[in-house]
Amino acid sequence: MERIDKQYIDGTFVKSIGTEVVEIVNPANGNIIGESVLGNEEDVLKAIAAAKEAFPAFAVSTVEERQQYLQQLHDAVIERIDELKEATILEYGATVQRAEWSNRYAAEIFLQFKDLLSDFSFERSIGKSQLVMTPLGVTAIMTAWNSNSGSICVKLAAAIAAGCTTVIKPSEMSCLQSKILTEAFDKAGLPPGIINVVNGRGDVIGTVLSSHPDVAKICFTGSSTVGKIIARSAVDTMKRLTLELSGKSPHIILDDADLDKAVTLAINACFQNSGQACVAGSRLLVPKHLLEQVKPLLKEKVAGLKVGLPTDPETYIGPMASQKQYDRIQQYIHSGITSGAELLVGGEGKPGGFENGFFVKPTVFVNVTAEMPIVKEEIFGPVLSVLTYETEEEAITMANDTVYGLQAYISSSDIERARKVAKQIEAGRVLINTLWHDTEAPFGGFKQSGIGREGGIFGLEAQLEPKVILKEGI
């Protein structure tokens, strides 16, 4: 059984000052496979101090130097890719395909920012002034457990590209993955203090990072509830924020769509990453007159999804990440049943043969109403709610009837029509007939799905402060 008891501070793995121990559990069977000693306030204060000390020299590094660092980070992560994939399957329960994609994305994002720097102007003329894009300072990176490596690396790559030093607080549910990733960062050989990693609880480590005056920027992925707590703590020191938060994404099937293709897309949009995705298309909006055609398609296709061990390449839906997550999803499924929604497929309890792990039956409800919790709240599991509409205008209104606005989906055979609808949807991204993730485009949400954007040039500029220099005589 593996024991993780070190933090990465100022270029060195050091014994954790904190003493709280958390168990590492395999969600596929509930077995304890390791333990991790969490950092405390003193650990993170040392990490902040190291990042602060390293910042002045790193802030004036050349573009070429930072490009080389990004290349080194890519090379170091790709060298550990197989171990990262294995840890993601073992610790998180990711399917083989998801573990492959998310960790390869984590490595490749460093090269994308390296390429971005080739054409980015840190100094430019604006009006009669000189504009200098200046690195913000120490960036705190805090991430969730459903996409550990990818979520960390897209934020870290932007910070390195900009010249910002970092303190990373991964989820305490991702200790195995974070250990391998941190060892890769160390192998990359960047100067000490640029990257610091402290494992710990959000209410301990996150509280310090959100309020400490030496932290200039926070990049956070997680729930809207926690994001609001971070924002309140950050405002006293006017920290810059990028918050990628919850979602309750709508998927509109227009009446001209190929129903077979649209239903397949809807299932994939909702149940991707075993339903544990902030972008999950968990609200399906169907023309009322087509519902009876859609129902048997949904029932047949969802029943055909393979729920199984994450080590099986054929598995589409693996276990939920934890007992807590399993219990949460069961409560929502029970709520849907008791509130009067029609259970089309799935339901309460575990699939047969998987009693020991945190497995959930992929579930679809129809004849739901807007006020039901399964429609209003983010479930973060494989649960789809189907609503019906009469007109296109009503569909747009229903899609926007949420406090969230992270992502949306449209299925249609008329791309121009779909684009017109997309422009009226209140979401940071709208995907038409696709699930493709454009890594160069900005990612983030409207309304309570977040503040700011990450990825591409928007992610880079979020790590920079515009400084205007005016000269005498203008």
N, C-alpha and C positions, 0 to 999 in steps of 0.2 A: 504494500500500500504506500503510495507516494505522499510525502510530506513536503509542503512548500512553506518555507519560513523566512524568505528573504524578500527585501524590497530593492528596487534599482534606483540608486540615488547618486548623482554626480559621477556617473560612469562606472559605478561599482555595485555589485550585489552585496547588500549589508543585512545583517540579522534584523528582523523586525523588532521594533521597540514594543509595538502592540502585542498583546498576548491572547486576544480572543481567537478561538479556533473554530472554523466552520468545516463541516463534512462535505466532501465532494461525492456526489451521488450519480450513479449511472441511471438515467431516466428510463432506460429500456427494461430494467429489472428491479430497480430500487436498491441495488447493492451499494454499499459505501466503498469507494475505490481510492479514496485519499482524504487528505485534510490540508487545510491552508491556515496559516497564522495571519490574521489581518493586521494591517498597519493602523496606527492611531494618530492622534493630532500631532504628536511630536514627530512621527515619521513624515507626515506631509509637510510640516513646517520646514524640515530639513530639505525636502525636495524643492519647495518653493524657493528657499534660500539659494540652492544650487542653480536653479534655473535663472534666478535674478542675477547671480554673479556671472553666469555664462552669457547673458544677453548682450551686453555692450559690444563684445568682440564679434558675436555672431551677427548682430544687426548690421555691421559694416562689412560682412563677408561679401565676396563678389558673386555675381550670378553664376559664373562658371564653377565656383567652389560649391555652391548650393546644388547645382545640377549634378556634380560629382557625388555629393552626399545622397541625393535622391537615387542615383544609380546604385550606390553601395547598399542602400536600404532595400531596393528591389532585389538585388542579387542575394542578399542575406536572407530575405523572407522566402524567396523562391527555393533556396537551398533547403529550407525546412518545410516545404509545402506538404510533403507526404505526412510528416508528423503532425502538422497543423490539421490536416484533414482527419487523421485518425482521432485526434483529441476532440475535434468538433463533433464527430460521430459519437464518441464515447461519453463525453461530458454533457453535451447539449442534446444529443439525440437527432442531429441533423441527418437527412438522407444523404446517400453517397453523392448524388448530383448537387445537392445544396452545399455540402462541405467542399466539393471541388470548386464550384463557381465562386463562393464567397471568399475563399482563401486565395484563389488565383486573382480575383479582383483586388484583394488587399495588396498583393505584390505589384500588380500592373499599374495601380493608381500612382505609384511613385514615378513611373516612367511618363505617365500622362502629364504630371506637373513639371517634370524635367523638360518635356517638349514645350509646355506652355510658357516656360521662362524664356525660351528662345525668341519669342515674338512680343514679350511683355515689356512695356516702357515704364520703368519706375520713375523717370523724370520726363516731363513733357510740358509744352507751352499751353497755357489756357488764358485766353484774353491777352493781356499784356504782362501776365505773371508767369512764374515758373511753378509748376505743380510737382511736388516730390511725394511719392507714395512711400510712407515710412512704416516699418514694422511696429506693431503695437506694443510688444513686450512679452511677458510670460503668459502663455495660453494654457488654460486648464481644459483638459479633454476628459469628458465623462460619458461613458457609453453603456448601452443595455446589453442583455445577454443573448439576444436573438440573432445577432450578426457581429460577433466580437471583433474578429480581425479586420473585416471590411470597414466597420464603423470607426475603429481606431485609426486605421491607416489613411482613410480619405481626409480626416482632420489633421493628422500628423503631416501628411504630404503637403498640405496647404500651408501649415505653419513653417515647415522647413523651407519651402519655396520662398516664403515671404521674409524669412530671417527671424522668426520668433522661436524662443525656447519653450519647452513644454513640461507640464506635469500631467501624467495620464492616470486616471482612476478607472480601471475597467470594472465591470460588474463582478461582485464577489462570487457569482455563479459561474464564472468563466476562468477560474484560476489555472487550470491545466493549459488551456489555450493561451492565456496571457503569459504564462511562464515561457512557453516556447517562443512566442512572438517577441517577448522582451529579450530573450537570449539572442534572437536574430538581430534586434536593434543593437545590442552590445557588439555582436560580431561585425556589424556594419562599420564600426570604428569612428563614429563621429566624436568630436571633442566632448569632454565630460560636461555634464550639466544641460546639454541641449535637449536630451530626452531623459525624463525621470518617470518611473512607474511605481505607484503605490497601490496595492490591493487593499480595499477596505470598504466599509459600509458608507452608503451615501449620507446617512444622517451624522456621520462622524467626519469622514474625509471631505465629502461634498460640502458640508457646512463651512469648513475652513476655506476651501477653494473659492466658494461663492462670496465670501466676505473679506478675504485677506486683501489689504491694499496693494500688495506687490503682484497680484494677479490682474492683468489688464483685460483679458479676454476669456470667455467661457464658450466652449463648444460642447453641447450636450445633446445626446439622443436618449429619449425615454418618454415617460408618460407626461401628459399635459399637467397633471396634478403636481408632479415633482418639478416640472419646468417652471411653474408659477412660483414655487417656493424658492427656486434658484434665482429667478428674476427679482423677487422681493429682496433677497439678501444682497444681490449684486448692485442694486440701485444706489446704495449708500456710497459706493466708491465709483459709480458710473462705469461699470465694466461694460465692454462691448459684448453682445450676446449673439450666438447662433444656436437656436433651439429647434431641434427636429423632434416633433412631438407626436401625439396620438392621431389616429385617423378613423373614419367610418366611411370608407370610400364607396360611392355609388357606381353602379354599372348600368347604363341605360342601353337596353336592346331596342333599337328603333324598329318600326314596323316593316322596314324593307330589308332587314338583316336576314342572312342565311341562318336559320334557327339552329341547325346542327352545329355549325361553326361557332355561333354566338354562345350557345350553352357550354360548349367545350371551353371556350375562352373564359366564361364566367366562373366555371368550376376551378380552372387553373388560377384565375385572379384571386379567388377567395381562399383557396386551400394551399397556395404557394407557401413554402417554408412551414408546412403542416398547420397553416392558418395563423402562425405566430409572426405576423408581419404588420407593421403600421400602415402599409399600403394595401392591405387585403381588401378586395372588392366584396365586402360583406353585405352590401345592400344591392339586390338585383331588381331593377325596375323594368317591368315587362308590360307591353300593351295588353289591356284587359282582354281583348278578343283573342289574344294568342296564348293566354295562360294555360288552357287545357292542352295545347300542343307542346308547351314548354315543360309541363309537369312530368310527363313520362320520360322525356329526354333527360331531365335532371335526375330523376329517380334511377334510371338505368345507368347513366354515366357515373354518378356518385357511388352507387352500389358496386361498380366495377373498379373503383380505386383500391389499390392494394395498401392496406394498413399492415405494417409489419416492422420487423427489426430494422433499425437504421443501417445495419451492416449489409442488408440484402439490397443489391442494386435495383431490384424490381419494386422496392418499397416506394410509395408516393407520399404516404403520411406516416411519420414516425411518432414516437412518444412526445408528449408535452414535456417542457423543460424541467418541471418540478411537481411535487405533490400539491403545492400551493396553486400552481397554474392549473393542474387537473381539476382541483376542487372548484376553482373559480369558474371554469368552463361548464362543469356539471351544474353549478348554480344557475347559470344563464340558460342552459338547456331546460332545466326544470321550470324556470321562469317562463320560458316560451310556451311550454305545455300548459302550465296553470293559467296563463293569461289568455288562452283561447286560440293560439295560433295552431294551424294544421301541420302536424309533423308528417312530412313527406317521406323522409328517409333518415336513418340514424336514431338518435335518442339518447337517453340516459345510460350510464354504465359503460363498461369496457367491452371492446370486441372480444368474441370468444377466442380463447387461447392466449390472451395477453393480460391475465389477471395480475401479474406481478409488477408490470411497468405502468407508466403514466399515460396509457393509451386512451384516446377518445374516439368514439364513432363519428365519422364525418356526417354532419347533420344539416338538413335543409328544412326550413319552415316556409309554408306558403300561407296566404290569407292573413298576413300580419298587418298591423296598423302602426302608424307613425309614433304613437306614444309608448309602445312596448319597449322595455329595456333592451331586448335583443336587437331592436332597430336603432335606438338612440345611442347606446353605449358601446365602446370598443370592447369586444370580447377577447380578442387575441387568441383565437382558436378556430378550428375547422367548423364554423357554424355560419350558414348562409340564410339570409332572410329575403323573401321574395315579395315585392310590392307590385301593384298594378296601377296603370295610369290610362287616361282616356285620350289626352292630346299631348303633342310634343311640348307645349308650353307648361302643361301640368307636370310632365316628366322633369323638366328643368327646375321647376319650383320644388318638387320633391327631392331632387338630387341636392339642392342647396339648403334643404331644411335640416341643417345639422350645425352644431357649433364648430365642427371640424372642416378642414379643407386641404387635405394633404394630396390626394390623388383621386382621379376618377377615370372611368372607362366608358367607351361608347362602341357599340357594335352596329354597323350599318354597311349596306352595299353602295351607298352614295357618299363618297368621301367629302365632297363639298358641303353636303347637308350636315354631315357629322362635324365638320369644322365649324360651321355656324353655331351648332349646339355647343361645341366645346368652348367657344369664346364666351358663352353665357354661364359656364359652370365655375363656381367659386372654389377653385383648387389650384395648387401649385403646379400640378401636372395633369394632363388629360391624355390618355392613351386611346387611340382609335384602332380597333381590330388588331391589337398587339399587346404583348407584355414586355416589350424590349425596354431595357434600362439604358438610357443614353448617359454615359458617364461624363461626357463633356458639358452637358446641359445642367443648369442649376437645379438643385433638389431642395425642397422645403415646402412649407405650407401656408395657406391663408388661415385667417381667423385663429382658433385655438390649437391649430396644428403646428404653430411655431412662429419663430421670428428669424428672418435672414435666410440665407441659402448656403449650401455647401456643394462642392464639386466644381471643376472647371474654373474659369476666370472669376466667377462670382465667389467661389470658395477662397481663391487667392486674395481677392480684394477685401474680403471680410477679415483678413489678417493684417490689413494695412490701414493706416490713417492718412488721409490726404492733407498735405501741408502745402500752403501757398506762400511763395516768397516773392515779395514785390521789391523792386529796386527804386532808388531815388530818381526823380526826374520824370516819372510817368504822369 
